[in-house]
Amino acid sequence: MPIKAYYHAAIPSFLMDDPERILGLLAAEHHHSLEQQQRWAWTEQISILKNSLIHQPEGHLFLEFYIPRMGKRADALLILSNVVFIVEFKAGASEYNSSAFDQVVDYALDLKNFHEGSHKVPLVPVLVSTNASSRPTSGLVFGEDLVAHPIGTNASDLGSLLEGLPDSFPAIDLEDWMAKGYRPTPTIIEAAQVLYQTHTVADISRRDAGAKNLRETTASVSHAINSAREHRNKAICFVTGVPGSGKTLAGLNFATKRSKEHHDEHAVFLSGNGPLVTVLREALARDIARRESVPKSAAAREVRSFIQNIHHFRDEYLGNTSAPLEKVVVFDEAQRAWTRFQAASFMQRKRGQVNFDMSEPEFLISVMDRHSDWCAIVCLIGEGQEINTGEAGIHEWIAALHTRFREWEVFVSPRITEREFGSTDESAALLKSGRAHIDEHLHLAVSIRSFRAESLSNFVSQVIDADSAEARLSYDSIRDDYPIVLTRSLDAAKKWLRTRARGSERTGLVASSGALRLRPAGIHVKSAVDPANWFLNPRTDVRSSYYLEEVASEFDVQGLELDYVGVCWDGDLYHDGKMWSLQSFKGTKWQAVNDTSRRLYLKNAYRVLLTRARQGMVIFVPFGDNTDHTRPARFYDGTFEFLRECGLPALC
């Protein structure tokens, strides 16, 4: 993706350029109604920059520099010899606001992480509060990644700041810097906001492999839906993927793409993940209300029709035989749909459906099967993501197609037979049937969640499989880009998180829902978080993840992510020196978990927790207390030592 800015020029050219002409170019690129406040701010910025750069013989200036992942623009970007300055102006401001510092630091980090030309060059975030008093500075202080601590200055002092360039860095090749690609990896919240605005993933996929994978998968799903529409038949499409590969992003992309191109299909994104639905709806509603200046309640109503809870969709068609309005439905995390036993038990207890005798997948297919002509279902299937009682995996979907819905066309990746996706004889038989369309592109194989470590899922799988030798090799391959550290101190874990995160990078503590004996350490997993507040609210809000007071469980965070995560490890999954022991705390004591399904859910809970961080994590394993029979030291010491064997360093 090329560099984008409203205006850019060599500094000598900028100094000679007429301010009114520059203002006209900025206004022409704006593509929005231009308010007087914006014109005044640009006029101030141009004047200040002309005065501040008058002694700069060379360099390049960009105005309104586009930051793709954030969907925003930095006021100015300056390349002066060997340093890149990212400058944010607050015209008329007399103070240096902390949120404004976060904003310009975010811009610098965005460049550092996602623009290839900026990976190895020094970046300096600068906040110009034009009417503020002078602030003495002790020079530029750079972090390990060459992003400097943010500098606050005013209109008159900016010039002297820009003249004090360090001489320890090599000169920047401007042409090479501008030619490098910009490949952002958004959070799912950021991606949803961009998709809802623009209906495209063009600007929000960083990795070439990940972007290619998403494009190919989108094309394959579109082909399956178009085939069903053209031939007036019914089709189901299974999209599989490794953790963090962008399945939810892909699902949102399918739904928005169909909604834009085919209004009559009424495509909808459905998820049984309550926290994910809550957070995405709230994030989109806040974003729409802010951008379009409409009441948030009105924005929320708009969003609810596009992102729905799968259980509400299901309940709407209980007890009636009407066909749904939607022709295309995308089921996120379809592997978490309920088995026949779980669905029947719930329907009888909670919905009064005494004769209900179907699995959730069978019922959902039967609802869409009511269409007299055509329809399409897209199922997003995660690897190792079943974390709750009664979650069926892919088996119940395959079983329903195998035994009842034999006329449905099936589009699927050959990976569907792999162990991670719950391979069965029926899935193997389905692949060999004439109605199965095999397409390798229906598998998302590249992790895009952690832009720093795409091999993270391999490392986590090896940890869960108790294979320390392979885990050590995997961690060695990612340790320079994706730090994972151990500690026995919760305070040390919190300190590590706070010192790693900069700008608005989000941190948070997570723990297994079964981690009931972390309570002596001050971690109360039974105290539920409000997902929308936890994931979206600012660092000044005690309910936000930033405060590191409330801990989220695997149910709260599945499908979502943070930049840096503190994983709090309890005795529900402990290493005994040879293998993992699994147990559940009941009443006043631990009980061994022997049931195969429950063992899978518990391991997957930790798999989810260990794959939530985009940039790094700290794992807190308490010491235990041999005077407390519920927290013997062996539960925790064995786990800590095993993780050290996996190559993870311990904090001092």
C-alpha positions in Angstrom: 0.0 0.0 0.0 1.6 3.3 -1.0 2.2 6.3 1.3 -0.8 8.7 1.3 -0.9 12.4 2.3 -3.0 15.4 1.2 0.2 17.3 0.5 3.9 16.6 0.4 6.9 18.4 -0.9 10.6 18.9 -0.3 11.1 21.4 2.5 12.7 24.1 0.2 9.7 23.8 -2.1 7.3 24.0 0.8 9.0 27.2 2.1 8.6 28.8 -1.3 5.1 27.6 -1.8 2.2 30.1 -1.4 0.2 29.3 1.8 -3.1 29.9 0.0 -2.2 27.3 -2.7 -1.2 24.8 0.0 -4.5 25.4 1.8 -6.4 24.9 -1.5 -4.6 21.5 -2.1 -5.5 20.4 1.4 -9.1 21.4 1.0 -9.3 19.7 -2.4 -8.2 16.4 -0.9 -10.4 16.6 2.2 -13.6 15.2 0.5 -15.7 16.3 3.4 -17.5 19.5 4.3 -14.7 21.9 5.3 -15.5 23.7 8.5 -14.0 27.1 9.3 -12.2 25.6 12.4 -10.3 23.1 10.1 -9.3 25.9 7.7 -8.0 28.0 10.6 -6.1 25.0 12.0 -4.4 24.4 8.7 -3.5 28.0 8.3 -1.9 28.0 11.7 0.0 24.8 11.0 1.4 26.1 7.7 2.5 29.3 9.3 4.2 27.6 12.2 6.0 25.0 9.9 7.2 27.7 7.6 8.8 29.6 10.5 10.2 26.4 12.1 11.7 25.0 9.0 13.4 28.1 7.7 16.8 26.9 8.6 16.4 23.3 7.3 18.3 23.0 4.0 16.8 19.7 3.1 14.2 17.2 4.1 10.6 16.4 3.2 7.2 17.4 4.6 3.9 15.5 4.5 0.7 17.2 5.6 -2.4 15.1 6.6 -0.4 11.9 6.5 -2.7 8.8 6.3 -2.5 6.2 9.1 -4.4 3.2 7.6 -4.9 1.0 10.7 -6.4 3.8 12.7 -8.3 5.3 9.8 -6.9 8.7 10.8 -4.3 11.3 9.6 -1.3 12.8 11.3 -1.1 16.5 11.0 2.4 16.5 9.7 5.3 14.1 9.1 8.8 15.4 8.6 11.8 13.5 7.3 14.9 15.5 8.3 18.2 13.9 7.3 18.2 10.8 9.6 15.1 11.2 11.8 11.3 11.0 11.1 9.2 13.5 13.2 5.5 12.8 13.6 3.9 16.1 14.5 0.4 16.7 16.0 -0.8 20.2 16.4 -3.3 21.4 18.9 -3.9 24.9 17.6 -4.8 27.3 20.4 -4.1 24.8 23.2 -2.3 26.1 26.2 -1.7 22.7 27.9 -0.1 19.4 26.9 -3.0 16.9 27.2 -2.2 13.3 28.0 -4.7 12.0 25.4 -3.0 14.1 22.8 0.4 12.6 23.7 -1.2 9.1 23.4 -2.5 10.1 19.9 0.8 11.1 18.5 2.6 8.2 20.1 0.0 5.9 18.5 0.9 7.4 15.1 4.6 6.8 15.7 4.0 3.2 16.8 1.7 2.6 13.8 4.5 3.6 11.5 7.1 1.6 13.4 5.1 -1.6 13.4 3.3 -1.5 10.0 5.4 0.7 7.5 8.3 -1.3 6.2 10.4 1.8 5.6 10.1 2.8 9.2 11.0 -0.4 10.9 14.7 0.6 11.4 14.6 4.4 11.4 14.3 6.7 14.5 10.8 8.1 15.0 10.0 11.1 17.2 6.4 11.9 18.2 5.9 15.6 18.8 2.9 17.4 20.3 2.7 21.1 19.5 0.3 22.9 21.8 0.7 26.2 20.1 -0.1 28.5 23.0 1.6 26.4 25.8 4.5 27.7 27.8 8.0 26.5 26.9 9.1 23.1 28.2 12.8 22.5 28.7 13.8 19.1 27.1 16.9 17.0 27.9 17.2 15.8 24.3 15.7 12.9 22.5 15.4 9.6 24.4 14.8 6.6 22.2 13.4 3.2 23.1 14.9 -0.1 22.0 12.7 0.1 18.8 13.9 3.6 18.0 10.6 5.3 18.9 11.5 8.3 21.0 9.7 9.4 24.2 7.1 12.0 23.1 8.1 15.6 23.1 5.8 18.5 24.0 6.6 21.9 22.5 4.9 25.1 21.5 4.7 27.2 18.2 7.8 29.2 18.9 10.1 26.4 20.2 9.3 23.8 17.4 12.1 25.1 15.2 14.9 24.7 17.8 13.6 21.2 18.6 13.8 20.2 14.9 17.4 21.6 14.6 18.7 19.4 17.4 19.1 16.3 15.4 21.3 13.4 16.7 24.2 12.4 14.5 24.3 8.7 15.5 21.8 7.5 12.9 22.4 6.9 9.2 20.7 9.2 6.6 17.3 8.1 5.5 16.8 7.3 1.8 13.7 9.3 1.1 12.8 7.5 -2.2 13.3 4.1 -0.6 11.2 5.1 2.5 8.3 6.3 0.3 8.4 3.2 -1.9 8.0 0.8 1.0 4.7 -0.8 1.7 2.3 0.1 4.6 0.7 -3.2 5.9 -1.3 -2.7 9.0 -2.8 -5.4 11.1 -5.9 -4.1 12.9 -7.6 -5.4 16.0 -10.9 -7.0 15.2 -12.6 -3.9 16.6 -10.6 -1.6 14.3 -11.2 -4.0 11.4 -15.0 -4.0 12.0 -15.0 -0.2 12.0 -13.1 0.0 8.7 -15.3 -2.7 7.1 -18.5 -1.1 8.2 -17.4 2.3 6.7 -15.7 1.1 3.5 -16.7 -2.6 2.9 -13.1 -3.5 2.1 -10.2 -5.2 3.7 -7.8 -3.6 1.2 -6.1 -1.3 3.8 -6.3 -3.5 6.9 -4.2 -6.6 6.2 -0.5 -6.2 6.9 1.1 -9.4 5.8 1.4 -10.4 2.2 0.6 -14.0 3.0 -2.3 -13.0 5.3 -3.8 -10.5 2.8 -3.5 -13.0 0.0 -5.1 -15.7 2.2 -8.0 -13.4 3.1 -8.5 -12.4 -0.5 -8.5 -16.0 -1.8 -10.9 -17.1 1.0 -13.2 -14.2 0.3 -13.2 -15.1 -3.4 -13.9 -18.8 -2.7 -16.8 -17.9 -0.3 -18.3 -15.5 -2.9 -18.1 -18.2 -5.5 -20.0 -20.7 -3.3 -22.7 -18.1 -2.6 -23.0 -17.0 -6.2 -23.2 -20.7 -7.3 -26.1 -21.2 -4.9 -27.8 -18.0 -6.1 -27.3 -18.9 -9.8 -28.4 -22.5 -9.6 -31.2 -21.9 -7.1 -29.9 -24.4 -4.7 -28.7 -24.4 -1.1 -25.1 -24.3 -0.1 -23.0 -24.5 3.1 -19.4 -23.3 3.1 -17.0 -24.2 5.9 -14.1 -21.8 6.5 -11.4 -23.3 8.8 -8.5 -21.5 10.3 -5.7 -21.4 12.8 -6.1 -19.2 15.9 -5.7 -15.5 15.0 -5.9 -16.1 11.3 -8.8 -13.6 10.9 -11.8 -15.9 10.7 -14.1 -13.3 12.3 -12.6 -10.6 10.1 -13.2 -12.8 7.1 -16.8 -13.4 8.3 -17.5 -9.7 8.7 -16.0 -9.1 5.3 -18.3 -11.7 3.7 -21.3 -10.2 5.4 -20.5 -6.5 4.5 -19.5 -7.4 1.0 -22.8 -9.2 0.3 -24.8 -6.5 2.1 -23.3 -3.9 -0.2 -23.4 -5.8 -3.5 -26.7 -7.7 -3.0 -29.2 -5.8 -0.8 -31.9 -8.4 -1.4 -29.9 -11.1 0.3 -30.0 -9.4 3.8 -26.7 -10.9 4.8 -26.1 -11.1 8.5 -23.2 -11.9 10.8 -24.3 -14.2 13.6 -22.2 -15.2 16.7 -22.9 -17.2 19.8 -20.0 -15.3 21.5 -21.9 -12.9 23.6 -18.9 -10.7 24.7 -17.7 -10.4 21.0 -21.2 -9.3 19.9 -21.5 -6.9 22.7 -18.1 -5.3 22.1 -18.4 -5.1 18.3 -21.8 -3.6 18.5 -20.8 -1.0 21.1 -17.6 -0.2 19.2 -19.4 0.3 16.0 -22.2 2.3 17.6 -19.8 4.6 19.3 -17.8 5.1 16.1 -20.9 5.8 13.9 -22.3 8.2 16.5 -19.0 10.1 16.6 -18.4 10.2 12.8 -22.0 11.0 11.8 -23.0 13.1 14.8 -26.1 10.9 15.4 -27.5 9.6 18.8 -25.7 6.5 19.9 -29.1 4.8 20.3 -29.9 5.3 16.6 -26.4 4.0 15.7 -26.9 1.0 17.9 -30.2 0.1 16.2 -28.5 0.1 12.8 -25.7 -2.1 14.0 -28.0 -4.6 15.7 -29.5 -5.6 12.3 -26.1 -6.5 10.9 -24.4 -8.2 13.9 -26.8 -10.5 15.8 -26.5 -13.0 18.6 -27.0 -16.5 17.1 -29.2 -17.5 20.0 -31.6 -14.7 19.4 -31.8 -15.7 15.7 -32.4 -19.3 16.7 -35.1 -18.4 19.2 -37.0 -16.3 16.7 -37.7 -19.4 14.7 -38.7 -21.7 17.5 -42.4 -22.7 17.3 -43.0 -21.3 13.8 -42.3 -22.5 10.3 -41.6 -19.2 8.5 -38.5 -18.7 6.4 -36.0 -16.1 7.6 -35.6 -12.8 5.8 -31.8 -13.5 5.4 -30.6 -15.5 2.4 -27.0 -15.4 3.5 -25.9 -16.0 7.1 -22.4 -16.1 8.5 -22.1 -18.2 11.7 -19.0 -17.2 13.6 -17.3 -19.8 15.8 -19.6 -22.5 14.4 -17.7 -25.1 16.2 -19.2 -23.8 19.5 -22.8 -24.7 18.4 -24.5 -27.2 20.8 -24.8 -30.9 20.7 -28.2 -32.6 20.5 -28.1 -33.3 24.2 -27.1 -29.8 25.2 -29.6 -28.1 22.9 -32.5 -30.3 23.9 -31.7 -29.9 27.6 -31.6 -26.1 27.2 -34.8 -25.9 25.1 -36.7 -28.0 27.5 -35.5 -26.1 30.6 -35.4 -22.5 29.3 -37.7 -22.4 26.3 -40.4 -24.9 27.1 -39.7 -26.9 23.9 -40.4 -30.4 25.4 -40.2 -32.2 22.0 -37.0 -30.5 20.8 -34.6 -33.2 19.6 -32.0 -31.6 17.4 -28.5 -30.4 17.7 -28.1 -26.6 17.3 -26.4 -27.1 13.9 -29.3 -29.3 12.6 -31.9 -26.8 13.8 -30.0 -23.8 12.2 -29.7 -25.6 8.9 -33.4 -26.5 9.1 -34.3 -22.9 9.5 -32.4 -21.8 6.4 -33.7 -24.9 4.6 -37.2 -23.3 4.8 -36.3 -21.1 1.8 -38.1 -22.4 -1.2 -35.4 -21.4 -3.7 -31.9 -20.8 -2.5 -29.8 -19.7 0.5 -26.2 -20.0 1.7 -24.6 -20.6 5.1 -21.0 -19.7 5.9 -19.6 -21.5 9.0 -16.4 -20.2 10.5 -14.6 -23.0 12.3 -11.8 -22.4 14.7 -9.0 -24.8 15.6 -9.1 -26.0 19.2 -11.6 -23.3 20.3 -14.3 -25.4 22.1 -14.3 -24.2 25.7 -17.7 -24.9 27.1 -19.9 -27.9 28.0 -21.9 -29.1 25.1 -20.0 -27.4 22.3 -20.1 -29.8 19.4 -17.2 -28.9 17.2 -17.8 -29.4 13.5 -19.1 -32.9 14.0 -22.8 -32.0 14.4 -22.8 -29.8 11.3 -21.3 -32.7 9.3 -23.7 -35.2 10.9 -26.8 -33.1 10.0 -25.6 -32.8 6.4 -24.8 -36.5 6.2 -28.1 -37.8 7.6 -30.8 -35.2 6.8 -29.8 -32.4 4.4 -28.5 -34.5 1.6 -29.4 -32.0 -1.2 -27.2 -29.2 0.2 -24.0 -28.4 -1.7 -21.0 -28.4 0.5 -17.9 -26.2 0.0 -15.0 -27.1 2.2 -11.2 -27.2 2.7 -9.5 -30.6 2.8 -8.2 -29.6 6.2 -11.7 -30.5 7.6 -10.5 -34.0 8.2 -7.6 -33.0 10.5 -7.7 -33.8 14.2 -7.8 -30.1 15.3 -11.2 -29.8 13.6 -12.7 -32.9 15.0 -12.2 -35.3 12.2 -14.8 -38.1 11.9 -15.6 -40.9 9.5 -18.6 -38.8 8.4 -16.4 -35.8 7.5 -14.1 -38.1 5.5 -17.1 -39.6 3.7 -18.5 -36.2 3.0 -15.2 -35.2 1.2 -15.6 -38.2 -1.1 -19.2 -37.4 -1.9 -20.2 -35.9 -5.2 -21.7 -32.8 -3.6 -18.5 -31.8 -1.8 -16.5 -29.0 -3.5 -12.9 -29.1 -2.2 -11.1 -25.8 -2.1 -7.8 -25.3 -0.2 -8.5 -21.5 -0.1 -11.3 -22.1 2.4 -8.6 -22.6 5.1 -6.9 -19.6 6.7 -3.5 -20.8 7.5 -1.7 -17.6 8.4 -2.0 -15.9 11.8 -2.7 -12.1 11.4 -3.6 -11.4 15.0 -0.1 -11.1 16.3 1.7 -9.1 13.7 4.9 -9.7 15.7 4.8 -13.5 15.9 3.0 -15.5 13.3 4.4 -18.7 14.8 2.8 -18.0 18.2 0.0 -20.5 17.6 2.6 -23.3 17.1 4.3 -22.4 20.3 1.0 -22.4 22.3 0.0 -25.7 20.8 3.3 -27.2 21.8 2.9 -25.9 25.4 -0.6 -27.3 25.6 0.7 -30.6 24.3 3.4 -30.6 27.0 6.2 -30.7 24.4 8.8 -28.4 25.9 11.6 -29.3 23.4 9.5 -28.2 20.4 8.1 -25.2 22.3 11.6 -24.0 23.1 12.5 -24.1 19.4 9.3 -22.2 18.4 9.9 -19.6 21.1 13.5 -19.1 19.9 12.1 -18.2 16.5 9.8 -15.5 17.9 11.5 -14.2 21.1 13.1 -11.2 19.4 9.8 -9.9 18.1 7.3 -11.3 20.6 8.4 -11.3 24.3 6.9 -13.8 26.7 8.2 -13.6 30.3 7.5 -15.4 33.5 7.0 -14.1 37.1 5.9 -15.3 40.5 4.8 -11.8 41.4 1.5 -10.3 40.3 2.9 -6.8 41.0 5.9 -7.5 38.7 3.5 -8.7 36.0 1.5 -5.5 36.2 4.6 -3.4 36.2 5.9 -5.2 33.1 2.5 -4.6 31.3 2.5 -0.9 32.2 6.1 -0.3 31.1 5.7 -2.2 27.8 2.6 -0.5 26.6 2.8 3.0 25.0 0.2 5.4 23.7 -3.2 3.7 23.7 -1.8 0.2 23.4 -4.2 -1.9 25.5 -3.2 -4.2 28.4 -5.2 -6.6 30.6 -5.2 -9.5 32.9 -6.8 -12.8 31.9 -7.3 -16.1 33.8 -9.2 -19.4 33.3 -12.8 -19.4 34.5 -11.7 -22.4 36.6 -8.9 -20.4 38.3 -10.7 -20.2 41.6 -7.7 -20.4 43.9 -6.0 -17.3 42.5 -8.2 -15.4 44.9 -5.5 -15.2 47.6 -3.4 -13.3 45.0 -6.2 -10.8 44.5 -7.6 -12.3 41.3 -11.3 -12.9 41.4 -12.5 -14.8 38.3 -16.0 -15.0 39.7 -16.3 -11.3 39.5 -17.6 -10.7 36.0 -16.3 -8.0 33.8 -18.4 -5.8 31.5 -16.8 -6.7 28.1 -17.7 -3.4 26.4 -16.2 -1.3 29.2 -13.2 -3.6 29.7 -12.2 -3.6 26.0 -13.3 -0.1 24.9 -13.0 2.3 27.8 -9.9 4.6 28.3 -7.2 4.1 30.8 -8.8 6.6 33.2 -11.8 4.3 33.7 -11.5 1.8 36.5 -13.7 -0.7 34.6 -11.2 -0.8 31.7 -8.7 -3.5 31.1 -5.9 -0.9 31.5 -6.5 -0.7 35.3 -5.4 -4.3 35.7 -7.9 -4.8 38.5 -10.6 -6.9 36.8 -9.6 -10.1 35.2 -11.3 -11.5 32.1 -11.9 -15.2 31.5 -11.6 -17.2 28.3 -15.4 -16.6 27.7 -14.8 -12.8 27.9 -11.9 -12.7 25.5 -12.4 -15.3 22.9 -12.4 -13.7 19.5 -11.0 -10.5 20.8 -7.4 -9.3 21.6 -5.2 -6.9 23.5 -1.7 -5.6 22.8 -0.1 -7.0 25.9 -1.7 -9.6 28.2 -1.0 -10.9 31.7 -2.0 -14.6 31.8 -2.7 -15.7 35.4 -2.1 -19.4 35.8 -3.8 -21.5 38.5 -3.8 -25.1 39.6 -6.7 -26.1 37.4 -4.0 -27.0 34.8 -0.7 -27.8 36.4 2.4 -29.7 35.2 3.4 -32.6 37.4 6.9 -32.9 35.9 5.8 -35.2 33.1 2.4 -34.1 31.8 -0.5 -31.7 32.5 -2.8 -32.6 35.3 -6.4 -31.2 34.9 -8.7 -30.5 37.8 -11.8 -28.5 38.8 -12.3 -26.8 42.1 -15.6 -27.9 43.7 -16.7 -26.6 47.1 -13.5 -26.8 49.2 -11.2 -29.1 47.2 -9.9 -29.9 43.7 -11.3 -32.8 41.8 -9.6 -34.5 38.9 -11.1 -33.9 35.5 -11.3 -37.3 33.7 -14.0 -36.7 31.2 -12.5 -36.4 27.7 -14.7 -33.4 26.6 -14.1 -31.5 29.9 -10.3 -32.1 29.5 -10.5 -30.7 26.0 -12.4 -27.6 27.2 -9.9 -26.9 30.0 -6.9 -27.1 27.7 -8.6 -25.0 25.1 -9.4 -22.4 27.8 -5.6 -21.9 28.3 -5.1 -22.0 24.5 -7.5 -19.1 24.2 -5.8 -17.2 27.0 -2.3 -17.7 25.5 -3.3 -16.4 22.1 -5.0 -13.1 23.0 -1.9 -10.9 23.0 -0.8 -9.1 19.8 2.6 -8.0 20.9 3.7 -9.9 24.0 2.7 -11.4 27.3 3.7 -12.0 30.9 2.7 -15.2 32.6 2.1 -15.0 36.3 2.4 -18.3 38.3 2.0 -17.8 42.0 4.1 -19.6 44.6 1.4 -21.5 46.3 1.3 -22.2 50.0 1.8 -25.7 51.5 -0.2 -24.7 54.6 -3.3 -24.3 52.3 -4.4 -27.7 51.0 -6.0 -25.9 48.0 -2.8 -24.3 46.9 0.1 -26.6 47.4 3.4 -25.4 46.0 3.7 -28.4 43.7 0.7 -27.2 41.6 2.5 -24.0 40.7 6.2 -24.9 40.9 5.9 -27.7 38.3 4.1 -25.4 35.9 6.7 -22.6 36.3 9.6 -25.0 35.8 7.9 -26.5 32.7 7.4 -23.1 31.2 11.0 -22.3 31.8 11.9 -25.5 30.0 9.9 -24.1 27.1 12.5 -21.3 26.9 10.6 -18.5 28.7 12.8 -16.2 30.8 11.8 -15.2 34.3 11.6 -11.6 35.4 14.2 -10.7 38.0 
